[in-house]
C-alpha cells in the first residue's frame, strides 16, 4: 500500500523540483532568447534583453550564411552513431563473457577498463596525434569515430555488463539445452531480453559522442569537423558575437535535445533497469 | 575537310589540356583563424582570390585559446593540417626560431607587395634571427578610451600629454558616478595571460616592475610589483564596475559601448567598433589619449599583431604565400575600404594605408593609433634592462603557464580572496619553480 504523503509536502516537493529544474534549464533558455536578438541587444542588461528589444532571426541567417551547418550536422551524426554501433559490436561479446562466464580476474579487468577513463585526455594527445598523422587519419570521420568509440567503450561495457548480470543465467542454459549455438544464444535470447538496457546505452553514448569536444576539436579541421567545432567557430575573445554564438549553440544542441526528448522514456527505463527486484 | 578536322581536333586538345592544367594547378588550402572582426571580413573577401587563382580555401575558425592549443599541437608534431595560420606576436618569434614556420624573406623581392611599407616595428615583432616569419593583418597597442561628455560634465580636462597613473586615478575619481550608472573605469579582471595580464603587464612596467632580472630570476615579489597591483586593486574596487573580476575585453567593450564606463585602457583595434554609430551608443562622445605612465613611460602600451604564417609542414607553401601576399597587400586594404567602409580597414600595419586620406576622413583617430603604436618598443619594455622582449608578455614558451597563474592570483586579490602580498608571493614561488624546471635558473 502506498504511503500517504501530506498535501503540503507534495506541494513543497513539486515546487522544489520545479525550481531546480528551471534553474538547470535556465542557461539553455537564455541562450535561446539571445539567439533571437541582434548583437547589440544581446549585450544589454537582462531585463532590457527581455522587454525592451525586438525579436529577430537574423543571427540564424548569418550563421547559416557563413557556415555549412548541414556538413557539420552530418559529421556529428556519422561520428556519434558510428562510434556507438562500433562500440556495441565489441562490447556485447565482452559484457556477455564477463557476466556469464566470469573468470577469477573479471572484476579487475572491469576496474582496469574504467581506470582508462580517469586519465586526462590531454595526457595522450601527442601520441594519438602522431599516430593519426602517420596513418593519415587527421581530419577523417573514420579516425574520429574510432577514437570516440575507444573512449566510450568502457562505459558501454560497464552498462551492458550491469544489464546482463540482471538476466538469469538459467534462461541461457535452457536455450543451450534446446540446442542453441553461442551465436543464437546471444542474438535470439540475450539481446531481446536486454533491449531496454541496450537502448539506453546506445542513447547515452550517442549523447556523449555528440557533445564530445576535446578530441573533435583536436583531430579535425574541416572535412570531418562536427557540430562542436561549428559552435567553437563563433566564440571570440575580441568582438561581440553572443547572438550568433547562441544561435549556433541552439542549432547544434537542437537535434540531440529533440532526440533525448522523444526517447526519455526509454532512457529512464534503461537507466533504472534492474534497480527494483 | 581533313584540315578542318585537324584544326578541330587541335582546338579540342588545347582546350582539354588547358582545362586539365587548370585542374592540376588548383589547390585547396586550409587556414586556421580566430573569429575576430577583421578575419571575418577576410573570409568574406577571400572568394575574390579563389576566383582569380582557381584555388579554394577551407576556413577553420576557432576560439583563440582553442586555436592556440590546436595549432601548437599540429605545428610541434608536423601534422600538416594547416597551410596558413593566424598567429600572434607572441608565438611568431618563438615558433620561427624553432624552425616551425616558413621564412617569408622573399617577400622583400616583390616590388608590388612593397614589404618596406609595413611598419618596421611590426616586422621586427614578427621576425626571429633576422628572418620574417609572418605578415600582419592588423597590429594594435593599448590606449585610453574616454567619454568626452562625462569628462566635460565633471569639469575634467582630458590630458594632451601622457598622464601618470596617479593623475589617471584622480580623473577617474572625479568622473565616477555609479548613481547614474557610470563607473570611473573599466579594466580587465578576468584571469589569463591574454586577459587581465594584458592590462596588468604594461601597468607593472609603468611602475618600474619587471618579470625577470638579467639573470632570469623572477621579480614578482618586488616592491614595484606590489605598488602596481595595490594600485590596480584599489582603483578597481573604488571606481570599477561590480563583478570586475569576471570582465575581459569583450565584457568591458560591451560596458563601454553601452555607456557604463568613463574610461577604459584597452586595444586600439576596438576603436573602430566603439566609434561606429551602428554598434555603439557612445560613438560620438568617445575620444582617446595615451595609456598612462608612472615612474617610466617604457612599456606602458602593449604591442600585439595578428599575422598570417605558413607552417613548415605545409606542402602547399607556394599557394599559401600567394594568399598571404593577397591578404596583406595594399590592394586588399583598398578592397576592405571599398566593401566595408574605410573605418573598418585594419590598422597598424601599412604606412600607405595610414596616410590614405579616405582613412583619415572616416577614422580621424587612425593617426592617434599610429602614434601610439610608434611609441611602443617591445625590445625595451621596462625601466631597467631585461633579458627578454615583449611588453605585455615575455617572449619565452614558459610565459603562458606563468602568466596564467599570476593572472589567477591577481584576480583572487581583486575579489578579496587573497591579499596582494600573498598573491605576489604565490606568483613568485610559481615562477621560480617553472623557471628552474625550464633550466633558466638553478
Interface residues (C-beta under 8 A of the other chain):
Chain A: X39 X40 X43 X44 X66 X125 X126 X129 X130 X132 X133 X138 X139 X217 X218 X221 X222 X223 X225 X229 X232 X233 X234 X235 X236 X237 X238 X239 X240 X241
Chain B: X30 X32 X34 X35 X36 X37 X40 X43 X58 X59 X60 X61 X62 X63 X64 X65 X66 X69 X70 X73 X74 X76 X77 X78 X79 X80 X81 X82 X194 X195 X248 X249 X250 X253 X254 X257 X258 X267 X269 X270 X273 X279
